[in-house]
Amino acid sequence: MTRLTLQEVTARFEARHARSLARRKELSAMIPGGYSRHPLTFGPHAIYVTGGQDAELYTLDGHSLVDFHNNFSATICGHNHPAIREALSAALAHGFSFANPMPQEAELARRLTARLPAAERVVFTASASEAAIAAVRIARANTGRNRIAKFEGGYHGVADDFMLSLHPFPELMPGPPDHPNAVPNSAGVPKHVRENVVVLPQNDLEACTRILRAEAHDVACVVLELQAGAGGVIVAERDFVSGLRELTRELGVLLIIDETITFRAGYRGMQGIYDVTPDLMILGKTIGGGMPVGAVAGRADLFALGEAGEVYHSGTHHGHPLAMAAGIACLDVLDEAAFARLNGMGQRIKQALNDWCLAEGYPFVIYGLGSHLGYEFCDRPGRQYRSCRDILCWSDEERMQAFALEMTNRGYFPMYRGQIALSLAMTGRQIDGFIGTAQAVIEELCG
Ligand SMILES: Cc1ncc(COP(=O)(O)O)c(C=O)c1O
């Protein structure tokens, strides 16, 4: 068998998506690059769609794809879910933009505070990026400290404070693994931001303890994803998380867990699975059922300054009734059985592909918790990843790109770099189809 190359796969992708490319070129005259979100670029360019239904999306180029991307994990119920659509229609009938609170906000707050014991109070935003900004401001106000700490490989949205050390590429000079420097992931991040952010290594409690003990006097919070997403799927180890929880408590540093993606891991989020209580949490994606949303939630006492009007919180569309209505409908669909089904599908994919790759000797692994999984083409079968630096060290970028493009050529749409997110709309046939197609592509890329 001749090996599939990135060039061949890219050529096929370009031929199949010629209309998307033409649309991109046309729109670039108005929207730089043709769309407003950089990560939509999928190899050569984004795939424009006309819509989606259940687990499928329909491209401008006339293909239907099984959606294993799900808008970076946000559309957990799939597309156009009847309960969400009906909730949106019902909310629409009452008007949808007021400088007055509407009942939907209270209903979504009720559901979140009931599910998440650590969410004693909740405040909504229009995105998780804004929730992260709000969380950090609350932390600074309550501790009187200025700096924040985040992890290498951790993504918390687009605020300057967080546009650091997502991918510690060697050319950025990110420093030694156990003492990382803050390196910008975008031009335009001011120098003072880098000075105000302490960067921590993933899954290295000893190093985190050393760094935080030295810096804690001016560190307001540590922000952590229990399973990193955008920076590469890295699961935070349980001992590491419990050690960090103890350490932050001892040092008076607030622990902010970003559950924007990981909330989809279980009925009480990933914090429920890990049995860890954050001081504050950031939420987004899933809790809006596919509409623009974010929330910061946590310990009641930390919101007292906000209630007194001392910590400012606002946004024209915060608590938007349509987003709240979609979120309520989505959470009502997401009962324990729904998580069991989603996680069962994730387990089936992991087991089928990992067992097969080990047996055949293919250097491909797929891992992660629940229904948001990471995969890597690596140096040897069975490789384990404990940090984003491991990804830079062990992963084969050419094969990663070729896999994403070729899966799409064959009708399955993963995220471009090493991730899939499942939806409740997926059928057993679609899961089996993904597994079989992935095996064929892995074999053709590595055989
Ligand atoms: C963990 C995490 N936090 C925050 C964000 C920012 O969310 P938004 O795009 O809604 O601002 C994201 C987005 O992907 C995320 O994955």
The ligand as an SDF file (V2000), in Angstrom:
LIG
                    3D

 16 16  0  0  0  0  0  0  0  0999 V2000
  -11.7130   26.4660   28.4600 C   0  0  0  0  0  0  0  0  0  0  0  0
  -12.2070   27.6740   27.7340 C   0  0  0  0  0  0  0  0  0  0  0  0
  -12.3790   28.8200   28.3990 N   0  0  0  0  0  0  0  0  0  0  0  0
  -12.8500   29.9270   27.8160 C   0  0  0  0  0  0  0  0  0  0  0  0
  -13.1390   29.9390   26.4660 C   0  0  0  0  0  0  0  0  0  0  0  0
  -13.6430   31.1900   25.8130 C   0  0  0  0  0  0  0  0  0  0  0  0
  -14.9530   31.0140   25.4350 O   0  0  0  0  0  0  0  0  0  0  0  0
  -15.6930   32.0310   24.4390 P   0  0  0  0  0  0  0  0  0  0  0  0
  -15.2020   31.6510   23.0830 O   0  0  0  0  0  0  0  0  0  0  0  0
  -17.1420   31.7800   24.6980 O   0  0  0  0  0  0  0  0  0  0  0  0
  -15.2860   33.4020   24.8180 O   0  0  0  0  0  0  0  0  0  0  0  0
  -12.9930   28.7690   25.7170 C   0  0  0  0  0  0  0  0  0  0  0  0
  -13.3140   28.7430   24.2850 C   0  0  0  0  0  0  0  0  0  0  0  0
  -12.9960   27.8470   23.5510 O   0  0  0  0  0  0  0  0  0  0  0  0
  -12.4930   27.6110   26.3640 C   0  0  0  0  0  0  0  0  0  0  0  0
  -12.3050   26.4760   25.6890 O   0  0  0  0  0  0  0  0  0  0  0  0
  1  2  1  0
  2  3  1  0
  2 15  2  0
  3  4  2  0
  4  5  1  0
  5  6  1  0
  5 12  2  0
  6  7  1  0
  7  8  1  0
  8  9  2  0
  8 10  1  0
  8 11  1  0
 12 13  1  0
 12 15  1  0
 13 14  2  0
 15 16  1  0
M  END
$$$$
